[in-house]
Amino acid sequence: MLFRVDISTALFIYLSCSVLSVLVLWAVGGCRRKETVYKNDNEYIRHCNICDNTYVDSGQEEISRCPRCDSLVSERRPVD
């Protein structure tokens, strides 16, 4: 049994399957990813206002250097 399909229908089916498979892979990848949060009394979350980088600093200094742009950061917030 042969089915007659014009080019626009075949293209629509191909693109629909491609988009659907990308969405399924994206959803599965998002479910598999687990974010690990480590708690420690010595660690602080720092946020650089220059490059908008947020990082964890375990040092005890009041001022640290941003690992991305090397600017000085003094904002300290304890990890919850």
PDB file of N, CA, C and O in Angstrom:
ATOM      1  N   MET A   1       0.824  -1.159   0.000  1.00  0.00           N
ATOM      2  CA  MET A   1       0.000   0.000   0.000  1.00  0.00           C
ATOM      3  C   MET A   1       0.884   1.243   0.000  1.00  0.00           C
ATOM      4  O   MET A   1       1.756   1.373   0.859  1.00  0.00           O
ATOM      5  N   LEU A   2       0.688   2.116  -0.902  1.00  0.00           N
ATOM      6  CA  LEU A   2       1.449   3.353  -0.996  1.00  0.00           C
ATOM      7  C   LEU A   2       0.539   4.531  -0.712  1.00  0.00           C
ATOM      8  O   LEU A   2      -0.608   4.578  -1.156  1.00  0.00           O
ATOM      9  N   PHE A   3       1.071   5.473   0.031  1.00  0.00           N
ATOM     10  CA  PHE A   3       0.335   6.696   0.326  1.00  0.00           C
ATOM     11  C   PHE A   3       0.918   7.828  -0.492  1.00  0.00           C
ATOM     12  O   PHE A   3       2.135   7.945  -0.635  1.00  0.00           O
ATOM     13  N   ARG A   4       0.059   8.644  -1.018  1.00  0.00           N
ATOM     14  CA  ARG A   4       0.521   9.817  -1.756  1.00  0.00           C
ATOM     15  C   ARG A   4       0.551  10.992  -0.787  1.00  0.00           C
ATOM     16  O   ARG A   4      -0.462  11.341  -0.182  1.00  0.00           O
ATOM     17  N   VAL A   5       1.727  11.593  -0.650  1.00  0.00           N
ATOM     18  CA  VAL A   5       1.915  12.735   0.232  1.00  0.00           C
ATOM     19  C   VAL A   5       2.610  13.826  -0.565  1.00  0.00           C
ATOM     20  O   VAL A   5       3.644  13.593  -1.191  1.00  0.00           O
ATOM     21  N   ASP A   6       2.031  15.018  -0.533  1.00  0.00           N
ATOM     22  CA  ASP A   6       2.702  16.101  -1.244  1.00  0.00           C
ATOM     23  C   ASP A   6       3.844  16.652  -0.384  1.00  0.00           C
ATOM     24  O   ASP A   6       3.965  16.300   0.789  1.00  0.00           O
ATOM     25  N   ILE A   7       4.664  17.499  -0.956  1.00  0.00           N
ATOM     26  CA  ILE A   7       5.893  17.941  -0.303  1.00  0.00           C
ATOM     27  C   ILE A   7       5.613  18.775   0.944  1.00  0.00           C
ATOM     28  O   ILE A   7       6.368  18.694   1.913  1.00  0.00           O
ATOM     29  N   SER A   8       4.547  19.573   0.943  1.00  0.00           N
ATOM     30  CA  SER A   8       4.253  20.408   2.106  1.00  0.00           C
ATOM     31  C   SER A   8       3.825  19.558   3.309  1.00  0.00           C
ATOM     32  O   SER A   8       4.185  19.876   4.442  1.00  0.00           O
ATOM     33  N   THR A   9       3.074  18.501   3.081  1.00  0.00           N
ATOM     34  CA  THR A   9       2.672  17.608   4.168  1.00  0.00           C
ATOM     35  C   THR A   9       3.880  16.849   4.714  1.00  0.00           C
ATOM     36  O   THR A   9       4.015  16.696   5.928  1.00  0.00           O
ATOM     37  N   ALA A  10       4.740  16.382   3.848  1.00  0.00           N
ATOM     38  CA  ALA A  10       5.940  15.661   4.273  1.00  0.00           C
ATOM     39  C   ALA A  10       6.862  16.578   5.078  1.00  0.00           C
ATOM     40  O   ALA A  10       7.434  16.162   6.086  1.00  0.00           O
ATOM     41  N   LEU A  11       7.001  17.816   4.631  1.00  0.00           N
ATOM     42  CA  LEU A  11       7.827  18.772   5.347  1.00  0.00           C
ATOM     43  C   LEU A  11       7.228  19.094   6.713  1.00  0.00           C
ATOM     44  O   LEU A  11       7.966  19.212   7.691  1.00  0.00           O
ATOM     45  N   PHE A  12       5.921  19.238   6.799  1.00  0.00           N
ATOM     46  CA  PHE A  12       5.248  19.494   8.062  1.00  0.00           C
ATOM     47  C   PHE A  12       5.447  18.328   9.034  1.00  0.00           C
ATOM     48  O   PHE A  12       5.724  18.554  10.212  1.00  0.00           O
ATOM     49  N   ILE A  13       5.314  17.120   8.573  1.00  0.00           N
ATOM     50  CA  ILE A  13       5.503  15.941   9.431  1.00  0.00           C
ATOM     51  C   ILE A  13       6.946  15.857   9.911  1.00  0.00           C
ATOM     52  O   ILE A  13       7.194  15.563  11.080  1.00  0.00           O
ATOM     53  N   TYR A  14       7.892  16.109   9.025  1.00  0.00           N
ATOM     54  CA  TYR A  14       9.311  16.059   9.390  1.00  0.00           C
ATOM     55  C   TYR A  14       9.644  17.116  10.443  1.00  0.00           C
ATOM     56  O   TYR A  14      10.295  16.809  11.442  1.00  0.00           O
ATOM     57  N   LEU A  15       9.210  18.342  10.231  1.00  0.00           N
ATOM     58  CA  LEU A  15       9.502  19.410  11.182  1.00  0.00           C
ATOM     59  C   LEU A  15       8.789  19.191  12.517  1.00  0.00           C
ATOM     60  O   LEU A  15       9.352  19.485  13.572  1.00  0.00           O
ATOM     61  N   SER A  16       7.574  18.685  12.483  1.00  0.00           N
ATOM     62  CA  SER A  16       6.840  18.417  13.717  1.00  0.00           C
ATOM     63  C   SER A  16       7.545  17.348  14.547  1.00  0.00           C
ATOM     64  O   SER A  16       7.672  17.487  15.764  1.00  0.00           O
ATOM     65  N   CYS A  17       7.999  16.289  13.897  1.00  0.00           N
ATOM     66  CA  CYS A  17       8.724  15.231  14.618  1.00  0.00           C
ATOM     67  C   CYS A  17      10.048  15.748  15.173  1.00  0.00           C
ATOM     68  O   CYS A  17      10.444  15.373  16.277  1.00  0.00           O
ATOM     69  N   SER A  18      10.727  16.597  14.425  1.00  0.00           N
ATOM     70  CA  SER A  18      11.991  17.157  14.897  1.00  0.00           C
ATOM     71  C   SER A  18      11.780  18.038  16.115  1.00  0.00           C
ATOM     72  O   SER A  18      12.509  17.914  17.099  1.00  0.00           O
ATOM     73  N   VAL A  19      10.807  18.916  16.068  1.00  0.00           N
ATOM     74  CA  VAL A  19      10.532  19.806  17.197  1.00  0.00           C
ATOM     75  C   VAL A  19      10.071  19.002  18.406  1.00  0.00           C
ATOM     76  O   VAL A  19      10.477  19.293  19.532  1.00  0.00           O
ATOM     77  N   LEU A  20       9.240  18.010  18.191  1.00  0.00           N
ATOM     78  CA  LEU A  20       8.760  17.178  19.280  1.00  0.00           C
ATOM     79  C   LEU A  20       9.904  16.410  19.943  1.00  0.00           C
ATOM     80  O   LEU A  20       9.938  16.293  21.168  1.00  0.00           O
ATOM     81  N   SER A  21      10.830  15.892  19.159  1.00  0.00           N
ATOM     82  CA  SER A  21      11.951  15.158  19.746  1.00  0.00           C
ATOM     83  C   SER A  21      12.876  16.090  20.515  1.00  0.00           C
ATOM     84  O   SER A  21      13.409  15.693  21.551  1.00  0.00           O
ATOM     85  N   VAL A  22      13.082  17.312  20.044  1.00  0.00           N
ATOM     86  CA  VAL A  22      13.898  18.271  20.784  1.00  0.00           C
ATOM     87  C   VAL A  22      13.233  18.626  22.107  1.00  0.00           C
ATOM     88  O   VAL A  22      13.914  18.704  23.130  1.00  0.00           O
ATOM     89  N   LEU A  23      11.932  18.839  22.112  1.00  0.00           N
ATOM     90  CA  LEU A  23      11.215  19.157  23.337  1.00  0.00           C
ATOM     91  C   LEU A  23      11.265  18.011  24.342  1.00  0.00           C
ATOM     92  O   LEU A  23      11.412  18.241  25.542  1.00  0.00           O
ATOM     93  N   VAL A  24      11.144  16.785  23.859  1.00  0.00           N
ATOM     94  CA  VAL A  24      11.209  15.628  24.750  1.00  0.00           C
ATOM     95  C   VAL A  24      12.605  15.496  25.351  1.00  0.00           C
ATOM     96  O   VAL A  24      12.735  15.242  26.549  1.00  0.00           O
ATOM     97  N   LEU A  25      13.645  15.662  24.544  1.00  0.00           N
ATOM     98  CA  LEU A  25      15.015  15.587  25.059  1.00  0.00           C
ATOM     99  C   LEU A  25      15.294  16.706  26.056  1.00  0.00           C
ATOM    100  O   LEU A  25      15.984  16.487  27.051  1.00  0.00           O
ATOM    101  N   TRP A  26      14.772  17.892  25.805  1.00  0.00           N
ATOM    102  CA  TRP A  26      14.946  19.021  26.712  1.00  0.00           C
ATOM    103  C   TRP A  26      14.255  18.750  28.053  1.00  0.00           C
ATOM    104  O   TRP A  26      14.812  19.047  29.110  1.00  0.00           O
ATOM    105  N   ALA A  27      13.051  18.190  28.011  1.00  0.00           N
ATOM    106  CA  ALA A  27      12.313  17.887  29.241  1.00  0.00           C
ATOM    107  C   ALA A  27      13.001  16.793  30.036  1.00  0.00           C
ATOM    108  O   ALA A  27      13.095  16.890  31.259  1.00  0.00           O
ATOM    109  N   VAL A  28      13.483  15.758  29.368  1.00  0.00           N
ATOM    110  CA  VAL A  28      14.167  14.665  30.055  1.00  0.00           C
ATOM    111  C   VAL A  28      15.475  15.168  30.661  1.00  0.00           C
ATOM    112  O   VAL A  28      15.813  14.802  31.787  1.00  0.00           O
ATOM    113  N   GLY A  29      16.203  15.988  29.940  1.00  0.00           N
ATOM    114  CA  GLY A  29      17.449  16.541  30.460  1.00  0.00           C
ATOM    115  C   GLY A  29      17.210  17.443  31.653  1.00  0.00           C
ATOM    116  O   GLY A  29      18.016  17.450  32.583  1.00  0.00           O
ATOM    117  N   GLY A  30      16.134  18.200  31.655  1.00  0.00           N
ATOM    118  CA  GLY A  30      15.805  19.060  32.782  1.00  0.00           C
ATOM    119  C   GLY A  30      15.409  18.277  34.010  1.00  0.00           C
ATOM    120  O   GLY A  30      15.705  18.693  35.130  1.00  0.00           O
ATOM    121  N   CYS A  31      14.751  17.160  33.827  1.00  0.00           N
ATOM    122  CA  CYS A  31      14.359  16.331  34.969  1.00  0.00           C
ATOM    123  C   CYS A  31      15.547  15.592  35.562  1.00  0.00           C
ATOM    124  O   CYS A  31      15.580  15.345  36.768  1.00  0.00           O
ATOM    125  N   ARG A  32      16.508  15.242  34.747  1.00  0.00           N
ATOM    126  CA  ARG A  32      17.677  14.500  35.230  1.00  0.00           C
ATOM    127  C   ARG A  32      18.640  15.376  36.018  1.00  0.00           C
ATOM    128  O   ARG A  32      19.321  14.903  36.927  1.00  0.00           O
ATOM    129  N   ARG A  33      18.692  16.668  35.660  1.00  0.00           N
ATOM    130  CA  ARG A  33      19.642  17.557  36.301  1.00  0.00           C
ATOM    131  C   ARG A  33      19.197  17.846  37.725  1.00  0.00           C
ATOM    132  O   ARG A  33      18.069  18.280  37.958  1.00  0.00           O
ATOM    133  N   LYS A  34      20.081  17.606  38.659  1.00  0.00           N
ATOM    134  CA  LYS A  34      19.806  17.884  40.053  1.00  0.00           C
ATOM    135  C   LYS A  34      20.808  18.924  40.525  1.00  0.00           C
ATOM    136  O   LYS A  34      22.014  18.779  40.326  1.00  0.00           O
ATOM    137  N   GLU A  35      20.305  19.956  41.141  1.00  0.00           N
ATOM    138  CA  GLU A  35      21.193  20.976  41.665  1.00  0.00           C
ATOM    139  C   GLU A  35      21.582  20.603  43.089  1.00  0.00           C
ATOM    140  O   GLU A  35      20.727  20.368  43.943  1.00  0.00           O
ATOM    141  N   THR A  36      22.866  20.555  43.324  1.00  0.00           N
ATOM    142  CA  THR A  36      23.378  20.184  44.625  1.00  0.00           C
ATOM    143  C   THR A  36      23.740  21.451  45.381  1.00  0.00           C
ATOM    144  O   THR A  36      24.464  22.306  44.872  1.00  0.00           O
ATOM    145  N   VAL A  37      23.237  21.559  46.583  1.00  0.00           N
ATOM    146  CA  VAL A  37      23.542  22.700  47.436  1.00  0.00           C
ATOM    147  C   VAL A  37      24.324  22.184  48.632  1.00  0.00           C
ATOM    148  O   VAL A  37      23.856  21.319  49.372  1.00  0.00           O
ATOM    149  N   TYR A  38      25.502  22.717  48.806  1.00  0.00           N
ATOM    150  CA  TYR A  38      26.332  22.341  49.931  1.00  0.00           C
ATOM    151  C   TYR A  38      26.218  23.421  50.991  1.00  0.00           C
ATOM    152  O   TYR A  38      26.350  24.610  50.702  1.00  0.00           O
ATOM    153  N   LYS A  39      25.973  22.999  52.212  1.00  0.00           N
ATOM    154  CA  LYS A  39      25.878  23.948  53.316  1.00  0.00           C
ATOM    155  C   LYS A  39      27.127  23.842  54.172  1.00  0.00           C
ATOM    156  O   LYS A  39      27.597  22.755  54.509  1.00  0.00           O
ATOM    157  N   ASN A  40      27.637  24.995  54.505  1.00  0.00           N
ATOM    158  CA  ASN A  40      28.796  25.068  55.372  1.00  0.00           C
ATOM    159  C   ASN A  40      28.757  26.435  56.045  1.00  0.00           C
ATOM    160  O   ASN A  40      28.413  27.430  55.406  1.00  0.00           O
ATOM    161  N   ASP A  41      29.101  26.493  57.308  1.00  0.00           N
ATOM    162  CA  ASP A  41      29.065  27.763  58.027  1.00  0.00           C
ATOM    163  C   ASP A  41      30.090  28.748  57.504  1.00  0.00           C
ATOM    164  O   ASP A  41      29.927  29.955  57.680  1.00  0.00           O
ATOM    165  N   ASN A  42      31.131  28.266  56.871  1.00  0.00           N
ATOM    166  CA  ASN A  42      32.197  29.144  56.397  1.00  0.00           C
ATOM    167  C   ASN A  42      31.973  29.656  54.988  1.00  0.00           C
ATOM    168  O   ASN A  42      32.748  30.489  54.519  1.00  0.00           O
ATOM    169  N   GLU A  43      30.957  29.197  54.302  1.00  0.00           N
ATOM    170  CA  GLU A  43      30.737  29.593  52.911  1.00  0.00           C
ATOM    171  C   GLU A  43      29.719  30.717  52.831  1.00  0.00           C
ATOM    172  O   GLU A  43      28.727  30.729  53.560  1.00  0.00           O
ATOM    173  N   TYR A  44      29.974  31.641  51.952  1.00  0.00           N
ATOM    174  CA  TYR A  44      29.084  32.767  51.730  1.00  0.00           C
ATOM    175  C   TYR A  44      28.829  32.925  50.243  1.00  0.00           C
ATOM    176  O   TYR A  44      29.706  32.695  49.411  1.00  0.00           O
ATOM    177  N   ILE A  45      27.604  33.325  49.932  1.00  0.00           N
ATOM    178  CA  ILE A  45      27.267  33.638  48.554  1.00  0.00           C
ATOM    179  C   ILE A  45      27.643  35.085  48.302  1.00  0.00           C
ATOM    180  O   ILE A  45      27.276  35.973  49.072  1.00  0.00           O
ATOM    181  N   ARG A  46      28.359  35.315  47.248  1.00  0.00           N
ATOM    182  CA  ARG A  46      28.756  36.673  46.879  1.00  0.00           C
ATOM    183  C   ARG A  46      28.199  36.971  45.496  1.00  0.00           C
ATOM    184  O   ARG A  46      28.073  36.086  44.649  1.00  0.00           O
ATOM    185  N   HIS A  47      27.876  38.219  45.294  1.00  0.00           N
ATOM    186  CA  HIS A  47      27.324  38.652  44.006  1.00  0.00           C
ATOM    187  C   HIS A  47      28.111  39.860  43.527  1.00  0.00           C
ATOM    188  O   HIS A  47      28.183  40.883  44.208  1.00  0.00           O
ATOM    189  N   CYS A  48      28.697  39.728  42.354  1.00  0.00           N
ATOM    190  CA  CYS A  48      29.470  40.820  41.762  1.00  0.00           C
ATOM    191  C   CYS A  48      28.521  41.730  40.996  1.00  0.00           C
ATOM    192  O   CYS A  48      27.784  41.279  40.119  1.00  0.00           O
ATOM    193  N   ASN A  49      28.545  43.006  41.332  1.00  0.00           N
ATOM    194  CA  ASN A  49      27.685  43.967  40.639  1.00  0.00           C
ATOM    195  C   ASN A  49      28.260  44.401  39.301  1.00  0.00           C
ATOM    196  O   ASN A  49      27.543  44.986  38.488  1.00  0.00           O
ATOM    197  N   ILE A  50      29.515  44.134  39.056  1.00  0.00           N
ATOM    198  CA  ILE A  50      30.144  44.533  37.800  1.00  0.00           C
ATOM    199  C   ILE A  50      29.758  43.581  36.664  1.00  0.00           C
ATOM    200  O   ILE A  50      29.288  44.023  35.616  1.00  0.00           O
ATOM    201  N   CYS A  51      29.955  42.280  36.870  1.00  0.00           N
ATOM    202  CA  CYS A  51      29.687  41.300  35.802  1.00  0.00           C
ATOM    203  C   CYS A  51      28.454  40.440  36.078  1.00  0.00           C
ATOM    204  O   CYS A  51      28.142  39.543  35.295  1.00  0.00           O
ATOM    205  N   ASP A  52      27.747  40.702  37.188  1.00  0.00           N
ATOM    206  CA  ASP A  52      26.512  39.993  37.542  1.00  0.00           C
ATOM    207  C   ASP A  52      26.752  38.500  37.790  1.00  0.00           C
ATOM    208  O   ASP A  52      25.887  37.672  37.502  1.00  0.00           O
ATOM    209  N   ASN A  53      27.925  38.166  38.322  1.00  0.00           N
ATOM    210  CA  ASN A  53      28.282  36.787  38.628  1.00  0.00           C
ATOM    211  C   ASN A  53      27.958  36.503  40.092  1.00  0.00           C
ATOM    212  O   ASN A  53      28.268  37.314  40.964  1.00  0.00           O
ATOM    213  N   THR A  54      27.342  35.365  40.362  1.00  0.00           N
ATOM    214  CA  THR A  54      27.083  34.921  41.722  1.00  0.00           C
ATOM    215  C   THR A  54      27.942  33.694  41.985  1.00  0.00           C
ATOM    216  O   THR A  54      27.930  32.744  41.202  1.00  0.00           O
ATOM    217  N   TYR A  55      28.682  33.712  43.075  1.00  0.00           N
ATOM    218  CA  TYR A  55      29.594  32.612  43.364  1.00  0.00           C
ATOM    219  C   TYR A  55      29.657  32.370  44.861  1.00  0.00           C
ATOM    220  O   TYR A  55      29.237  33.216  45.650  1.00  0.00           O
ATOM    221  N   VAL A  56      30.180  31.220  45.253  1.00  0.00           N
ATOM    222  CA  VAL A  56      30.326  30.858  46.655  1.00  0.00           C
ATOM    223  C   VAL A  56      31.770  31.094  47.050  1.00  0.00           C
ATOM    224  O   VAL A  56      32.696  30.609  46.400  1.00  0.00           O
ATOM    225  N   ASP A  57      31.949  31.848  48.127  1.00  0.00           N
ATOM    226  CA  ASP A  57      33.281  32.158  48.626  1.00  0.00           C
ATOM    227  C   ASP A  57      33.428  31.551  50.011  1.00  0.00           C
ATOM    228  O   ASP A  57      32.609  31.820  50.890  1.00  0.00           O
ATOM    229  N   SER A  58      34.444  30.746  50.219  1.00  0.00           N
ATOM    230  CA  SER A  58      34.649  30.101  51.515  1.00  0.00           C
ATOM    231  C   SER A  58      35.674  30.830  52.361  1.00  0.00           C
ATOM    232  O   SER A  58      35.973  30.400  53.475  1.00  0.00           O
ATOM    233  N   GLY A  59      36.210  31.912  51.858  1.00  0.00           N
ATOM    234  CA  GLY A  59      37.200  32.666  52.626  1.00  0.00           C
ATOM    235  C   GLY A  59      36.548  33.488  53.724  1.00  0.00           C
ATOM    236  O   GLY A  59      35.350  33.766  53.682  1.00  0.00           O
ATOM    237  N   GLN A  60      37.345  33.870  54.702  1.00  0.00           N
ATOM    238  CA  GLN A  60      36.835  34.627  55.833  1.00  0.00           C
ATOM    239  C   GLN A  60      37.044  36.134  55.673  1.00  0.00           C
ATOM    240  O   GLN A  60      36.695  36.890  56.580  1.00  0.00           O
ATOM    241  N   GLU A  61      37.587  36.584  54.578  1.00  0.00           N
ATOM    242  CA  GLU A  61      37.855  37.996  54.370  1.00  0.00           C
ATOM    243  C   GLU A  61      36.555  38.749  54.099  1.00  0.00           C
ATOM    244  O   GLU A  61      35.593  38.183  53.579  1.00  0.00           O
ATOM    245  N   GLU A  62      36.540  40.016  54.455  1.00  0.00           N
ATOM    246  CA  GLU A  62      35.372  40.860  54.196  1.00  0.00           C
ATOM    247  C   GLU A  62      35.246  41.180  52.714  1.00  0.00           C
ATOM    248  O   GLU A  62      34.138  41.338  52.203  1.00  0.00           O
ATOM    249  N   ILE A  63      36.366  41.277  52.029  1.00  0.00           N
ATOM    250  CA  ILE A  63      36.377  41.614  50.608  1.00  0.00           C
ATOM    251  C   ILE A  63      37.029  40.467  49.853  1.00  0.00           C
ATOM    252  O   ILE A  63      38.096  39.988  50.237  1.00  0.00           O
ATOM    253  N   SER A  64      36.385  40.027  48.780  1.00  0.00           N
ATOM    254  CA  SER A  64      36.963  38.959  47.947  1.00  0.00           C
ATOM    255  C   SER A  64      37.034  39.440  46.509  1.00  0.00           C
ATOM    256  O   SER A  64      36.538  40.516  46.177  1.00  0.00           O
ATOM    257  N   ARG A  65      37.647  38.643  45.670  1.00  0.00           N
ATOM    258  CA  ARG A  65      37.748  38.962  44.242  1.00  0.00           C
ATOM    259  C   ARG A  65      36.809  38.060  43.452  1.00  0.00           C
ATOM    260  O   ARG A  65      36.720  36.858  43.700  1.00  0.00           O
ATOM    261  N   CYS A  66      36.128  38.652  42.519  1.00  0.00           N
ATOM    262  CA  CYS A  66      35.231  37.901  41.646  1.00  0.00           C
ATOM    263  C   CYS A  66      36.070  37.004  40.740  1.00  0.00           C
ATOM    264  O   CYS A  66      37.032  37.476  40.133  1.00  0.00           O
ATOM    265  N   PRO A  67      35.724  35.722  40.637  1.00  0.00           N
ATOM    266  CA  PRO A  67      36.520  34.824  39.781  1.00  0.00           C
ATOM    267  C   PRO A  67      36.356  35.113  38.291  1.00  0.00           C
ATOM    268  O   PRO A  67      37.207  34.710  37.498  1.00  0.00           O
ATOM    269  N   ARG A  68      35.295  35.794  37.893  1.00  0.00           N
ATOM    270  CA  ARG A  68      35.070  36.060  36.476  1.00  0.00           C
ATOM    271  C   ARG A  68      35.773  37.330  36.014  1.00  0.00           C
ATOM    272  O   ARG A  68      36.501  37.308  35.021  1.00  0.00           O
ATOM    273  N   CYS A  69      35.559  38.461  36.738  1.00  0.00           N
ATOM    274  CA  CYS A  69      36.090  39.735  36.253  1.00  0.00           C
ATOM    275  C   CYS A  69      37.193  40.306  37.130  1.00  0.00           C
ATOM    276  O   CYS A  69      37.756  41.354  36.812  1.00  0.00           O
ATOM    277  N   ASP A  70      37.508  39.635  38.226  1.00  0.00           N
ATOM    278  CA  ASP A  70      38.601  40.005  39.124  1.00  0.00           C
ATOM    279  C   ASP A  70      38.371  41.344  39.830  1.00  0.00           C
ATOM    280  O   ASP A  70      39.335  41.992  40.240  1.00  0.00           O
ATOM    281  N   SER A  71      37.122  41.767  39.979  1.00  0.00           N
ATOM    282  CA  SER A  71      36.830  42.995  40.719  1.00  0.00           C
ATOM    283  C   SER A  71      36.609  42.652  42.191  1.00  0.00           C
ATOM    284  O   SER A  71      36.396  41.491  42.540  1.00  0.00           O
ATOM    285  N   LEU A  72      36.659  43.659  43.040  1.00  0.00           N
ATOM    286  CA  LEU A  72      36.494  43.458  44.474  1.00  0.00           C
ATOM    287  C   LEU A  72      35.019  43.415  44.835  1.00  0.00           C
ATOM    288  O   LEU A  72      34.234  44.243  44.371  1.00  0.00           O
ATOM    289  N   VAL A  73      34.639  42.435  45.675  1.00  0.00           N
ATOM    290  CA  VAL A  73      33.254  42.251  46.079  1.00  0.00           C
ATOM    291  C   VAL A  73      33.218  42.221  47.603  1.00  0.00           C
ATOM    292  O   VAL A  73      33.994  41.501  48.231  1.00  0.00           O
ATOM    293  N   SER A  74      32.313  43.006  48.201  1.00  0.00           N
ATOM    294  CA  SER A  74      32.262  43.037  49.662  1.00  0.00           C
ATOM    295  C   SER A  74      30.922  42.551  50.204  1.00  0.00           C
ATOM    296  O   SER A  74      30.769  42.424  51.419  1.00  0.00           O
ATOM    297  N   GLU A  75      29.969  42.282  49.356  1.00  0.00           N
ATOM    298  CA  GLU A  75      28.643  41.836  49.804  1.00  0.00           C
ATOM    299  C   GLU A  75      28.702  40.392  50.239  1.00  0.00           C
ATOM    300  O   GLU A  75      29.140  39.534  49.472  1.00  0.00           O
ATOM    301  N   ARG A  76      28.261  40.097  51.481  1.00  0.00           N
ATOM    302  CA  ARG A  76      28.280  38.731  51.997  1.00  0.00           C
ATOM    303  C   ARG A  76      26.901  38.354  52.469  1.00  0.00           C
ATOM    304  O   ARG A  76      26.259  39.109  53.198  1.00  0.00           O
ATOM    305  N   ARG A  77      26.439  37.188  52.057  1.00  0.00           N
ATOM    306  CA  ARG A  77      25.179  36.652  52.533  1.00  0.00           C
ATOM    307  C   ARG A  77      25.417  35.194  52.909  1.00  0.00           C
ATOM    308  O   ARG A  77      25.979  34.450  52.105  1.00  0.00           O
ATOM    309  N   PRO A  78      25.009  34.756  54.107  1.00  0.00           N
ATOM    310  CA  PRO A  78      25.203  33.348  54.479  1.00  0.00           C
ATOM    311  C   PRO A  78      24.373  32.429  53.583  1.00  0.00           C
ATOM    312  O   PRO A  78      23.291  32.794  53.125  1.00  0.00           O
ATOM    313  N   VAL A  79      24.902  31.234  53.346  1.00  0.00           N
ATOM    314  CA  VAL A  79      24.180  30.222  52.569  1.00  0.00           C
ATOM    315  C   VAL A  79      23.041  29.688  53.431  1.00  0.00           C
ATOM    316  O   VAL A  79      23.262  29.288  54.574  1.00  0.00           O
ATOM    317  N   ASP A  80      21.820  29.679  52.887  1.00  0.00           N
ATOM    318  CA  ASP A  80      20.656  29.172  53.633  1.00  0.00           C
ATOM    319  C   ASP A  80      20.561  27.676  53.548  1.00  0.00           C
ATOM    320  O   ASP A  80      19.645  27.082  54.116  1.00  0.00           O
TER     321      ASP A  80
END
